[in-house]
């Protein structure tokens, strides 16, 4: 039979582990059928048209890996103990390739729960390449205010781009990541509110009018998903 001292030590250890392991309940990533259909049937035409508008060649591309994008939860960025460090962003990111050449990413969202629509084309090769390294057990986490992307699995985290490596230089523990992320959010909260996207975030395409190869005039979504801490 365990003595009181042993039970007390076990309870203390449980409390420490609950604080140090906030990633115990990561959500399962999902890709809705209409998002899959969009990447299969429409993404290549959208990429070519939007690329032309941005002076980038995205013709004859195919979509490689597609991942649901997650954001940090409010409790996580507030530095509070939590077993839910991330939450769904309502967006997905697909890797654009021509043959084996990685060109960038195309984002998709479902505004107000409607049909899948593109919201941003990015020619950033590093994050697109890094997405190809994600294991099936890892979640893609975007921290939009800093432009950082991370891979999370269980209690482990690793940086996927240079913005992330400024806060987590190498693979480490989610608890350590929370410390630096929470400190950064506290710093941002004390700065004047004048949001400026880092260079590696998807382009805000606003109401850009584009023309697809078939000659059909289309207008990109006028709104864009933005990360909030609520």
C-alpha positions as semicolon CSV with decimal commas, in nm:
position;residue;x (nm);y (nm);z (nm)
1;X;0,000;0,000;0,000
2;X;0,126;0,346;-0,087
3;X;0,200;0,583;0,199
4;X;0,071;0,937;0,221
5;X;0,409;1,077;0,119
6;X;0,415;0,863;-0,196
7;X;0,062;0,964;-0,292
8;X;0,144;1,326;-0,228
9;X;0,452;1,307;-0,451
10;X;0,248;1,138;-0,725
11;X;-0,014;1,413;-0,708
12;X;0,255;1,679;-0,733
13;X;0,414;1,504;-1,030
14;X;0,074;1,483;-1,203
15;X;0,025;1,857;-1,156
16;X;0,369;1,931;-1,302
17;X;0,304;1,709;-1,603
18;X;-0,035;1,873;-1,663
19;X;0,142;2,211;-1,681
20;X;0,436;2,091;-1,890
21;X;0,242;1,891;-2,148
22;X;-0,020;2,121;-2,301
23;X;-0,034;1,926;-2,626
24;X;-0,196;1,615;-2,480
25;X;-0,520;1,666;-2,675
26;X;-0,435;1,774;-3,028
27;X;-0,731;1,780;-3,269
28;X;-0,752;1,551;-3,569
29;X;-0,690;1,738;-3,895
30;X;-0,973;1,717;-4,148
31;X;-1,006;1,807;-4,514
32;X;-1,372;1,849;-4,619
33;X;-1,476;1,690;-4,951
34;X;-1,534;2,027;-5,121
35;X;-1,184;2,142;-5,021
36;X;-1,041;1,824;-5,171
37;X;-1,250;1,881;-5,485
38;X;-1,127;2,239;-5,513
39;X;-0,763;2,136;-5,496
40;X;-0,827;1,855;-5,744
41;X;-1,041;2,039;-5,999
42;X;-0,984;2,415;-5,967
43;X;-0,657;2,493;-5,793
44;X;-0,433;2,472;-6,099
45;X;-0,643;2,725;-6,296
46;X;-0,666;2,959;-5,997
47;X;-0,291;2,939;-5,938
48;X;-0,213;3,021;-6,301
49;X;-0,453;3,317;-6,305
50;X;-0,349;3,458;-5,969
51;X;0,018;3,405;-6,048
52;X;-0,019;3,612;-6,363
53;X;-0,168;3,892;-6,156
54;X;0,134;3,878;-5,926
55;X;0,391;3,850;-6,207
56;X;0,472;3,491;-6,110
57;X;0,451;3,184;-6,331
58;X;0,222;2,923;-6,179
59;X;0,116;2,766;-6,508
60;X;0,094;2,388;-6,546
61;X;0,107;2,321;-6,174
62;X;-0,030;2,035;-5,970
63;X;-0,122;2,023;-5,604
64;X;0,095;1,810;-5,378
65;X;0,042;1,784;-5,004
66;X;-0,267;1,954;-4,853
67;X;-0,285;2,029;-4,481
68;X;-0,539;2,184;-4,249
69;X;-0,394;2,493;-4,080
70;X;-0,421;2,543;-3,705
71;X;-0,368;2,850;-3,487
72;X;-0,255;2,868;-3,126
73;X;-0,540;2,882;-2,875
74;X;-0,600;3,186;-2,656
75;X;-0,494;2,998;-2,343
76;X;-0,169;2,895;-2,513
77;X;-0,069;3,248;-2,618
78;X;-0,175;3,379;-2,276
79;X;0,074;3,140;-2,117
80;X;-0,191;2,945;-1,928
81;X;-0,179;2,568;-1,863
82;X;-0,393;2,400;-2,129
83;X;-0,440;2,064;-2,296
84;X;-0,572;2,240;-2,608
85;X;-0,277;2,439;-2,743
86;X;-0,420;2,484;-3,092
87;X;-0,753;2,536;-3,264
88;X;-0,867;2,502;-3,627
89;X;-0,818;2,816;-3,836
90;X;-1,083;2,721;-4,093
91;X;-0,820;2,726;-4,367
92;X;-0,616;2,475;-4,562
93;X;-0,285;2,506;-4,745
94;X;-0,187;2,313;-5,056
95;X;0,163;2,280;-5,204
96;X;0,194;2,386;-5,568
97;X;0,441;2,194;-5,782
98;X;0,548;2,172;-6,144
99;X;0,684;1,824;-6,180
100;X;0,909;1,781;-5,878
101;X;0,976;2,156;-5,848
102;X;0,806;2,317;-5,549
103;X;0,674;2,665;-5,637
104;X;0,464;2,785;-5,344
105;X;0,126;2,740;-5,176
106;X;-0,241;2,814;-5,238
107;X;-0,470;2,872;-4,941
108;X;-0,836;2,771;-4,928
109;X;-1,111;2,864;-4,682
110;X;-1,487;2,829;-4,646
111;X;-1,623;3,176;-4,558
112;X;-1,929;3,153;-4,333
113;X;-1,929;2,776;-4,385
114;X;-1,996;2,815;-4,757
115;X;-1,818;2,665;-5,056
116;X;-1,442;2,628;-5,068
117;X;-1,268;2,938;-5,209
118;X;-0,906;3,045;-5,256
119;X;-0,781;3,322;-5,029
120;X;-0,411;3,356;-5,095
121;X;-0,131;3,253;-5,328
122;X;0,225;3,258;-5,200
123;X;0,547;3,194;-5,388
124;X;0,740;3,111;-5,070
125;X;0,928;2,793;-5,151
126;X;1,074;2,726;-4,801
127;X;0,742;2,673;-4,623
128;X;0,598;2,481;-4,919
129;X;0,902;2,252;-4,910
130;X;0,881;2,215;-4,533
131;X;0,518;2,107;-4,560
132;X;0,637;1,805;-4,753
133;X;0,827;1,690;-4,443
134;X;0,522;1,676;-4,215
135;X;0,457;1,334;-4,069
136;X;0,098;1,202;-4,057
137;X;0,098;1,261;-3,681
138;X;0,205;1,627;-3,708
139;X;-0,021;1,932;-3,728
140;X;0,061;2,240;-3,935
141;X;0,041;2,543;-3,705
142;X;0,060;2,900;-3,833
143;X;0,132;3,188;-3,598
144;X;0,021;3,469;-3,827
145;X;0,132;3,769;-3,620
146;X;0,493;3,649;-3,644
147;X;0,480;3,468;-3,979
148;X;0,600;3,149;-3,810
149;X;0,499;2,795;-3,903
150;X;0,545;2,497;-3,671
151;X;0,483;2,123;-3,676
152;X;0,322;1,990;-3,356
153;X;0,287;1,629;-3,249
154;X;0,202;1,528;-2,894
155;X;0,427;1,735;-2,668
156;X;0,688;1,794;-2,941
157;X;0,723;2,096;-3,168
158;X;0,960;2,184;-3,449
159;X;1,009;2,502;-3,653
160;X;0,926;2,495;-4,024
161;X;1,059;2,834;-4,140
162;X;1,304;3,106;-4,040
163;X;1,036;3,309;-3,861
164;X;0,970;3,009;-3,637
165;X;1,340;2,944;-3,579
166;X;1,367;3,289;-3,423
167;X;1,154;3,153;-3,136
168;X;1,239;2,782;-3,145
169;X;1,582;2,726;-3,297
170;X;1,548;2,346;-3,311
171;X;1,290;2,076;-3,236
172;X;1,185;2,093;-2,872
173;X;0,904;2,074;-2,621
174;X;0,567;2,245;-2,667
175;X;0,598;2,389;-2,316
176;X;0,920;2,568;-2,412
177;X;0,752;2,696;-2,728
178;X;0,459;2,827;-2,525
179;X;0,695;3,030;-2,308
180;X;0,845;3,219;-2,603
181;X;0,515;3,253;-2,792
182;X;0,335;3,390;-2,486
183;X;0,619;3,636;-2,425
184;X;0,599;3,753;-2,786
185;X;0,220;3,800;-2,769
186;X;0,256;3,999;-2,447
187;X;0,511;4,219;-2,624
188;X;0,281;4,267;-2,925
189;X;-0,012;4,354;-2,697
190;X;0,186;4,648;-2,562
191;X;0,268;4,785;-2,907
192;X;0,053;5,032;-3,106
193;X;-0,205;4,845;-3,316
194;X;-0,073;4,880;-3,669
195;X;-0,071;4,528;-3,819
196;X;0,185;4,458;-4,091
197;X;0,212;4,112;-4,246
198;X;0,560;3,954;-4,246
199;X;0,696;3,881;-4,597
200;X;0,625;3,508;-4,587
201;X;0,254;3,530;-4,513
202;X;0,007;3,466;-4,796
203;X;-0,061;3,775;-5,003
204;X;-0,378;3,964;-4,914
205;X;-0,544;3,955;-5,252
206;X;-0,849;4,165;-5,162
207;X;-1,086;4,216;-5,453
208;X;-0,838;4,144;-5,732
209;X;-1,014;4,057;-6,058
210;X;-0,856;3,773;-6,250
211;X;-0,935;3,590;-6,571
212;X;-0,907;3,214;-6,598
213;X;-0,778;3,037;-6,906
214;X;-1,133;2,970;-7,024
215;X;-1,198;3,344;-7,034
216;X;-1,440;3,347;-6,742
217;X;-1,417;3,658;-6,528
218;X;-1,393;3,581;-6,159
219;X;-1,328;3,784;-5,849
220;X;-1,130;3,655;-5,555
221;X;-1,291;3,657;-5,209
222;X;-1,307;4,009;-5,070
223;X;-1,241;3,888;-4,718
224;X;-0,957;3,691;-4,577
225;X;-0,933;3,480;-4,261
226;X;-0,736;3,657;-3,990
227;X;-0,595;3,505;-3,675
228;X;-0,751;3,625;-3,353
229;X;-0,681;3,526;-2,995
230;X;-1,051;3,496;-2,909
